[in-house]
Amino acid sequence: MDRGLAKGCGLFILIALLLIFALTVPCSQFKAEGQGIHSASIVMRADTLEIIKGENYNVRLPMASTTKIMTALLICENCQPEEVIVIPKEAVGIEGSSLYLKEGESLTVKELLYGLMMRSGNDCAVALALHLGGSIENFAEMMNTRAKSLCLNNTHYVNPHGLHDKDHYTSCYDLCKLGCIAMKNTLFREIVSTKVTTIGDEQSKRTITNKNKILFEYDGGNGIKTGYTCNAGRCLVASAERKGVQLVSAVLNVPDMFNVCKQYMDYGFNALEKSNGN
């Protein structure tokens, strides 16, 4: 074989192998580790905001769809559940997870909140943001203002859904604290603790099952939100209540997010029982 041809074939094979490697390595691991992103985890007591256990919880990291906790909280605080929203063109066809909203269909604020928090609809996030803020930019400013009022000093938002942007980030501590505060809102708590619901009229009825396995698999589980992008990895804010004590756990870029949050909350409940002498 001609040496030049052999060399070219060898280079082609090398490139092909590299492409296969890139496509087969899990997306979050490949991109996150390549960018030096750390994992972070924490569990807190909701009523006192006491940190029970945590690691890397002040590191700024991307947060994916856990962003929607702030989106939902702002809507719960500023809108009435039965307000009707006519879906605008701008909220249709948003990339990522979706409720597949159609331009011109009408849904209530509460129905869109179910789509936002149970199915992680990015289109629901845009529809709600436009309803309250008038534009994505104005709504992001509202998010940042609310974050500042809560002293979430390592958090900055540029959108209501969590699709990746280098200027969109939080810390595990900020995210967990936000979850603790949001769970005190009655409507928010109702939305995130719902396992299955049906929204829409007869022509556009949708049955939604919550993506959050904590509700189905963990004793006392009552929230809150999953998240995933290639850049952020797997993210979760989980919550549970036992014997009147509410715990919230958050993890960022943790592949086994459900089990790690369960372990953190187990640790938290056990530690509180020991401290109470039970």
C-alpha positions, 0 to 999 in steps of 0.5 A: 500500500502506498505510504501516503495512503496508509498514513491517510487511512490511519489518520481517518481511523484515529479520528473515527475512534475519537468521534466514537469515544465522544459519542459514547461517553455520557454527555454530562461526564464528558463535558463537565469533567472537561470543563473542570466542573465539580460536584456539590451536595448539601442537606439543610433543615428547612425551618432553620436553614441549618446545614447538616452536611455538605460538600463544595456547596459554595462553588458556583455551578450551572444548575439546569432545570432546577432554575425553575424553582425560582421561576415557579416561586416568582409566579406563585408570589405574583400571579393568581393560580386561575389567571388564564394565559394564551400561549404566545408564539415565542413560547412554542418549540423551545428546545429541551424538555417540553409540554408541547404547547401550541400557539393560541391555546389557553391554560391557567397559571396553575396548569402551566406551573404543573407543566413547569415543575412536574414535566420540566417544560421549557415552553411553560417556563417561557410562557410564564416568564412572558406573562409576568415579566413581559420579556425574558430579559425583564423576568431574568432581572426579576429573578436576580432581584429576588435572589438578591433579596434572599441573599443568594450571593452565588446565584445569577440568572439569564433565563427562566428554564436553565438552558446553558449560559455561562452567566447562568449559575448558582451554588448548592447552598443557594439552591438548597436555601431557595428550595427551603424558602419556596417550600413555605409557599402553599401553592409551590408546595402543592405543585411540586408534591403532586405525583400525577395530574391532568391539565387542559380542556377536552381538546388539549387534555394532558396527563402529567406524571412527575419526573421526581422519583423522590415522591414515589420512592422516599418516605415523606418525599414531597418535592422538589425539582430535577435538572439536566443539561450536558454542561450542568450534569444531573442536578436535583433538589429533593425534599421530605418531611418526617415527624413535622421536620422538613429537610431539603437536599440539593446536588449539582453534577451528581450522576446518581442524584436520586440516591445521593439525595436520599442518603443525605436526607437519611443522614439528616433525619438520623442526625436530628433524631440523635440530637433530640435524644430519640 
